[in-house]
Amino acid sequence: MATRGFIGRKRSGDPRLPPGQYDAGDDWPVLTAEVTPNLRPEQWSMSVDGLVETPTTWSWEEAHALPQSEFHGDIHCVTTWSKLGVTFGGVSVDELLTVAGPRPGATHVLATSTTGYTTNLPLADVTGGKAWVVWTFGGQPLSSGHGGPVRLLVPHLYFWKSAKWVTRLTLLDHDQRGFWEVNGYHDRGDPWLEQRYTGD
């Protein structure tokens, strides 16, 4: 279950930091609910299914053949650290959904990792240039500890929503809570509203 025992450093006053967050600087803590898998790129695939017109699966090479894009900005963890001025590279979720074609009734997405971890998101939080499937950090391959070879990136929400080792996005007509949401974390997780836990 979630606890409120996290104690961060004093906030620096940087306007890029949401309430209750501190700048982690060069550090990037490795936090996970599962054992880190040893997944080679050639073993990885990405599927979009559920309420879509064309359920689609991409291999590593096929995903890299899609139009590539980068995110430049900040990320925020519910455990109170933030990492400012980061760069991730991969493919926008919009590109995947353009191929799969969401049906009119689709309102939510359930992201699933190769480990079985899940997290839920409103469809509006992964469309319109807000989310990516990424495989580089700072121009280098994403390390396994940080979700490599591929993770979801939804930087405007707390980082547990950016599922590590992502392999599937399922579009739904309802909200289906994921691992941390069932265990006491907030359903959406907006860091600027401090939506850390159920009831925030």
N, C-alpha and C positions, 0 to 999 in steps of 0.2 A: 504494500500500500504506500501511497505517497505520504511523505512527511514534510513538515515545515522547518527542518533542521539545517537548511542550507544557509551559510553565512558567507557573504561575499566581501570584497574589499570596499573601501570607501569610494563612492561615486566621484568621478573626476570633474563633473560639470560639463563634459563634452555633450553637445546637443544631439549627437548621434546615438547616445546611450539612453535606452528606455529606462523608466523608473526601476530602481532596485538592482541595476546591472553595473558591473565594473569592466574596464578594459583589460582583457587578458594579455594584451601585448603580443609577444612572440609565442606565447603558450597556446596550445590547442588541446585541451583535455580530451582524453579518450574515455568515453562513457558508453556503456552498452548493457542491454538487458540479457544478452545472449553470448554464447561462445562465438568468437570471431571465426567465420568460415574461411577456408583456404580455397577460394574460387578463382580459377583462371579465366581470363577473358573469353577464350574459345568455348568455355562451358556456359557462359552467361547468355541469356536471352531476355527480351523485354516484350511483354504481352499487354495489349489493351483489349478488354473484353467487357461483358455485361451489356448494358443498354447502349450498344453501338450498332451501326449499320454493317460494318465490316470488321469483325474481330481479327486482330492482326498481331503477329509475333515477329520480332526483328532479332536477328543474330547480331553479334558484336560488329561484324563487317557491315551488315545492312543498316544498323543504327548509325554507324559512322558515315555512311553514304548519304544520310539525310542532311539538310542544311544545318550547319553548326552555328552556335551562338555562345556568348559568354555573359556571365553575371559579374558585375563589379559593384561591391557594396559591403554590407555588414551582416553578421549573423549573431543570433542571440540564443543562449541556452537557458532553460528554466532553472538551472542550478546557479544562475546569476552572472556567469561570465558572458562577455560579448567579444567578438573578434572583428575588428574594424578594417575596412579597406582590403577585403579579400577578393580574389578572382577565381571563379569556377568556369570550366568549359564543358560543353556537351551539346544537348539538343533540347530545345524548348518543348515542354509538354504540349503546347499548341500544335507543333509539327506532328506529333503522334496522333493527336485527336483529329487533325485535318484528314489523315489517312483513315482512321477508324470511323469517324463520323458519328458523334454523339446523337442519340435519339432525343426527340423533344422532351420526353419525361425524365431525362437524366438530371439529377440535382446534386449528387454527391459522388465522391471517389473513395474507394478503399484501396490503399496502397499495401502491397504484400511483398515481403522480402523472401529471399531464398531460405532464410532460417524459420519462416513462418510468422515472424513479427508483422503486425498490421497497425496502420493508423488511418484515421478517417479525416476527410477534408470536404468542405463544400466545393462543388465544381467551380464556383466563381473564384476560389482561392488558388486554383491551378491553371486558370486560363487568363488570357489578356496579358501575356508576358510576365506572369507572376511566379512561374515554376519551371524547373528544368530537370532533366535526367542527366547527371554530370559524371564525367570520368577523369577530369583533371582539376588540380588545385594549384594555383600559382604557376600554371604552365607545365606541371609535372603530373604523371599518373597518380590518381587518387590512391592512397595507401589503404590496405585492407582494414586497419584499425579505425579509419575514418569512413569506412563504407565501400572501399574499392573492391572490385573494379568499378562499380557504378552505384550511385546513391541518388535518391530524390533530393531536390533542393527547392525548398519553399521558404525563402529567406525572410519574408515579412511576418512569419509565425515562429514561435519557439522551435528550437532545432529538433525536438523529438518528432516533429511532423515531417522532417526531412529524412525519411526512412533510409537506413543503410541497406546496402546489398539488395536494392529494389529489383524486382523481377516482374511485377504485375500491377496494373492499374485497372480496377474493376469499377465501371460506372453503374450507379444505383439510382433508384427513384426515392431513396430514403437514407437517413443517416444511420450508419452501423459503426458503433464505437470500436476502436482498436485496442491494442494491448494496454497502453498507459491510460487511455480514457476510461477503460473498465476499472482500472486500479487507482482511480482518484484524481487523475489529471483533468484539466479543463477540456471541454469538447473541441474548442477552437484553438486557443493558445495565442492570442494577440499580445506580444510583449509590451506594447505601448499602453494597453489596458491592464497589464499585469494579470492576465488570465492564466494563472499557473495551475490552480486546483479547482475541482468541482465547487461551484458556489462563488468563485471570484467574479 
